[in-house]
Amino acid sequence: MTGTDTFQLSLQTARTYEAAFVPSLFADLARQLVDLADVTAGDDVLDVACGTGIVARTAAERTGPTGRVVGLDLNEAMLTVAREVRPDLEWRQGDAAALPFPDGSFDVALCQSGLMFVPDPAAAVAELARVVRPDGRVAVQVWSSLDRQVAFRALADAVARHAGRDAVDLISTYFRLGDQERLTGHVTRAGLRVTGVRTLPATVHAPSIDDYVTTEVESTPLRDRISDDVYRRIREEARTGLARWTDAGGRLALPLEAYVVAARRG
């Protein structure tokens, strides 16, 4: 997450994100992203919009002691949690659209579920291309568009009904770069050669629908902008709309769709 003005999250929200979303969703996607980027021992790797650092941590398992892994995010709360989890890695505050590194500093540049929070995604992709060495690898994971997220739409509809269409933007920003052609266009215009585009099924697991709604709402600024009554009504409608993805014990397995664009410089 890049932490634009809309998403300058609190430390508590960052800790909720790490505790709830990372193990239930982002850890597996991080592994797939690192695999597709072919991160190997000795690589110098940059994780842009690193959030609490799951991609950087996953990459560090591959690079070993001879490599270097740097995580960069604009949001200081996210970086605080990243440092708590892995104080041995290098964490930097910075803007994805103006990376504070010289040209050709890394073998691999990665961005997981963060590009959609950058005001100028094309500039951020160009920066990813700039900081990798000749024949360096770039891999970016984003979410497919909201119209392809059949399960998530049940929550979005509840938010729209009770908090207004503008409120939906706060929880659906994730899906704003869901056009594969648009993203691959950014990649090629940055001077990168696309080597693969892969659609990835993903699943958010939660102990209950209420737990999921809490995590989804309270890891964005939405909670601070709605009343307790509106929050209660969103929960009630979500229980009905998301019930089809629960098991007999009430545990939620919510399907999502993501995709990754992998590329090389030169």
Stockholm file with secondary structure:
# STOCKHOLM 1.0

chainA/1-266         MTGTDTFQLSLQTARTYEAAFVPSLFADLARQLVDLADVTAGDDVLDVACGTGIVARTAAERTGPTGRVVGLDLNEAMLTVAREVRPDLEWRQGDAAALPFPDGSFDVALCQSGLMFVPDPAAAVAELARVVRPDGRVAVQVWSSLDRQVAFRALADAVARHAGRDAVDLISTYFRLGDQERLTGHVTRAGLRVTGVRTLPATVHAPSIDDYVTTEVESTPLRDRISDDVYRRIREEARTGLARWTDAGGRLALPLEAYVVAARRG
#=GR chainA/1-266 SS CCCCGGGCCCHHHHHHIIIIIIIIIIHHHHHHHHHHTTCCTTCEEEEETCTTSHHHHHHHHHHGGGSEEEEEESCHHHHHHHHHHCTTSEEEECBTTBCSSCTTCEEEEEEESCGGGSSCHHHHHHHHHHHEEEEEEEEEEEECCGGGCTTHHHHHHHHHHHHCHHHHHHHHGGGTTCCHHHHHHHHHHTTEEEEEEEEEEEEEEESSHHHHHHHHHHTSGGGGGSCHHHHHHHHHHHHHHTGGGBCTTCCEEEEEEEEEEEEEEC
#=GC SS_cons         CCCCGGGCCCHHHHHHIIIIIIIIIIHHHHHHHHHHTTCCTTCEEEEETCTTSHHHHHHHHHHGGGSEEEEEESCHHHHHHHHHHCTTSEEEECBTTBCSSCTTCEEEEEEESCGGGSSCHHHHHHHHHHHEEEEEEEEEEEECCGGGCTTHHHHHHHHHHHHCHHHHHHHHGGGTTCCHHHHHHHHHHTTEEEEEEEEEEEEEEESSHHHHHHHHHHTSGGGGGSCHHHHHHHHHHHHHHTGGGBCTTCCEEEEEEEEEEEEEEC
//
